Amino acid sequence: MSGSQIALLGAIAGFTIFLGLPVGRLRQPAPRLKAALNGIAIGVLVFLVWDILTHAWEPTDAALADHTWGTALTGGVVMAVGLAVGMAGLVYYDKAMAARRARSQAVSTPAAVPVGAPGAPAVPVTDPAVTPAPARSAAADLALMIAVGIGLHNFAEGLAIGNSAAGGELSLALLLVIGFALHNATEGFGIVAPLAGDAERPSWGRLALLGLIGGGPTFVGTLIGQSVVNDTLAIAFLGLAAGSVLYVVIELLSVARRTGMKELTTWCILGGLFLGFLTDGILVAAGA
């Protein structure tokens, strides 16, 4: 199988993420539906955190078992740094975006100026030419963060596909493509869950961009993985992905708490977890 054919398979594995993205354009979903989507997204992402950290720790675990202390130390440090950067980076990004939204709202709120006779009521006067463009909503920023975290994870998946093909294990590479394609199909719902019913309805172009950010790295990782086999690189991206997804889970739990639908959210989180384990089980059963 040629390199271009392997790359095409990597693209297919990544772009199944687009299957769930249209859910983000729901205009006014019922509150229970929105809470359910949020809960499923949490469940899928919690599974991803476990799955990512498991794979990120495997090389270090193997090195410890073999008493190769230098390799174990390198792997452990790289994973810890990636985890910290992935999580703390989104904390500061979110803080900067919140400050930007606050500034935008302050500038767009017109100041009242007195007009007419003395004692007349003040009315706001605005100049349309200087009205700033509306800032992205908090839901849009959260969807972007989810896409970034999933994209980092999918880059590492692409590396696995490319490495398998480069090592001559074409059957394993094909199994990984099938398993990751099924897995990524569920991740699209996780990306757009915060957007369903948001006041700012996402355009098809924005959904396509989110899909490229989340799924495109699988294709890129497949290309790189065919020529670069490096455990440290994979650990670094898995650590970044785990930190990013963990932060997003915290944010989505905050959204879930505000809905006040604890029972529904609990069952949907369990459903998302089971969905994650189901797709992972298909991979394991296939021998990947």
Long-range contacts (C-beta under 8 A, 24 or more apart in sequence): 1-165, 1-170, 3-165, 3-226, 6-161, 6-162, 6-165, 6-173, 6-222, 6-226, 7-219, 7-222, 7-223, 7-226, 9-161, 9-173, 9-174, 9-177, 9-222, 10-158, 10-161, 10-162, 10-177, 10-218, 10-219, 10-221, 10-222, 10-223, 11-218, 11-219, 11-222, 12-177, 12-181, 13-157, 13-158, 13-161, 13-176, 13-177, 13-178, 13-180, 13-181, 13-184, 13-218, 13-222, 14-154, 14-158, 14-180, 14-184, 14-215, 14-216, 14-217, 14-218, 14-219, 15-184, 15-211, 15-215, 15-216, 15-218, 15-219, 16-181, 16-182, 16-184, 16-185, 16-188, 16-215, 17-150, 17-154, 17-184, 17-185, 17-187, 17-188, 17-191, 17-211, 17-214, 17-215, 18-188, 18-208, 18-211, 18-215, 19-185, 19-188, 20-185, 20-186, 20-187, 20-188, 20-189, 20-190, 20-191, 20-192, 21-188, 21-191, 21-192, 21-207, 21-208, 21-210, 21-211, 22-207, 23-188, 23-189, 23-192, 23-193, 23-196, 24-143, 24-191, 24-192, 24-193, 24-195, 24-196, 24-202, 24-207, 24-210, 25-195, 25-201, 25-202, 25-204, 25-207, 26-196, 26-197, 27-197, 27-201, 28-197, 29-196, 29-197, 31-259, 31-261, 32-261, 32-264, 33-196, 34-196, 34-197, 34-259, 35-256, 35-259, 35-261, 35-264, 35-265, 35-268, 36-264, 36-265, 36-268, 37-189, 37-193, 37-196, 37-268, 38-193, 38-194, 38-252, 38-255, 38-256, 38-259, 38-265, 38-268, 39-256, 39-264, 39-265, 39-266, 39-267, 39-268, 39-269, 39-271, 39-272, 40-189, 40-190, 40-193, 40-268, 40-269, 40-271, 40-272, 40-275, 41-146, 41-189, 41-190, 41-193, 41-194, 41-252, 41-272, 42-249, 42-252, 42-253, 42-256, 42-265, 42-268, 42-269, 42-272, 43-268, 43-269, 43-270, 43-271, 43-272, 43-273, 43-274, 43-275, 43-276, 44-186, 44-187, 44-189, 44-190, 44-272, 44-273, 44-275, 44-276, 45-146, 45-149, 45-190, 45-245, 45-248, 45-249, 45-252, 45-272, 46-249, 46-269, 46-272, 46-273, 46-276, 47-272, 47-273, 47-275, 47-276, 47-277, 47-280, 48-150, 48-153, 48-187, 48-241, 48-245, 48-276, 49-242, 49-245, 49-246, 49-249, 51-276, 51-280, 52-153, 52-156, 52-238, 52-241, 52-242, 52-245, 53-238, 53-242, 55-156, 55-238, 56-82, 56-234, 56-235, 56-238, 56-239, 56-242, 59-231, 59-234, 59-235, 60-235, 74-232, 75-231, 75-232, 75-235, 78-232, 78-235, 78-236, 78-239, 79-235, 79-236, 79-238, 79-239, 80-239, 81-236, 81-239, 82-235, 82-236, 82-237, 82-238, 82-239, 82-240, 82-242, 82-243, 83-239, 83-240, 83-242, 83-243, 83-246, 84-243, 85-239, 85-240, 85-243, 86-149, 86-152, 86-239, 86-240, 86-241, 86-242, 86-243, 86-244, 86-246, 86-247, 87-243, 87-244, 87-246, 87-247, 88-243, 89-243, 89-244, 90-145, 90-148, 90-149, 90-243, 90-244, 90-247, 90-248, 91-247, 93-145, 94-141, 94-145, 94-247, 94-251, 97-136, 97-138, 97-141, 98-138, 100-135, 101-135, 101-136, 101-138, 104-132, 104-134, 104-135, 105-135, 107-132, 108-132, 108-134, 134-200, 136-200, 137-198, 137-199, 137-200, 139-194, 139-195, 139-198, 139-200, 140-194, 140-195, 140-198, 140-200, 140-202, 140-206, 142-194, 142-248, 142-251, 142-252, 142-255, 143-191, 143-192, 143-193, 143-194, 143-195, 143-202, 143-210, 144-210, 144-213, 145-244, 145-247, 145-248, 145-251, 146-190, 146-191, 146-194, 146-214, 146-245, 146-248, 147-191, 147-210, 147-211, 147-213, 147-214, 148-213, 148-244, 149-241, 149-244, 149-245, 149-247, 149-248, 150-187, 150-190, 150-191, 150-214, 150-241, 150-245, 151-213, 151-214, 151-215, 151-216, 151-217, 152-217, 152-237, 152-238, 152-240, 152-241, 152-244, 153-237, 153-238, 153-241, 153-242, 153-245, 154-180, 154-184, 154-214, 154-215, 154-217, 154-218, 154-221, 155-217, 155-218, 155-220, 155-221, 155-237, 155-241, 156-221, 156-234, 156-237, 156-238, 156-241, 157-218, 157-221, 158-217, 158-218, 158-219, 158-220, 158-221, 158-222, 158-223, 158-224, 158-225, 159-221, 159-222, 159-224, 159-225, 159-228, 159-233, 159-234, 159-237, 160-221, 160-225, 160-234, 161-218, 161-221, 161-222, 161-225, 162-221, 162-222, 162-223, 162-224, 162-225, 162-226, 162-227, 162-228, 163-225, 163-226, 163-229, 165-222, 165-225, 165-226, 166-225, 166-226, 166-227, 166-229, 167-229, 172-287, 172-288, 175-283, 175-286, 175-287, 175-288, 176-283, 176-288, 178-286, 179-279, 179-280, 179-282, 179-283, 179-286, 179-288, 180-218, 180-283, 182-279, 182-282, 183-276, 183-279, 183-280, 183-283, 184-214, 184-215, 184-218, 186-275, 186-276, 186-279, 187-214, 188-214, 190-272, 193-252, 194-252, 194-255
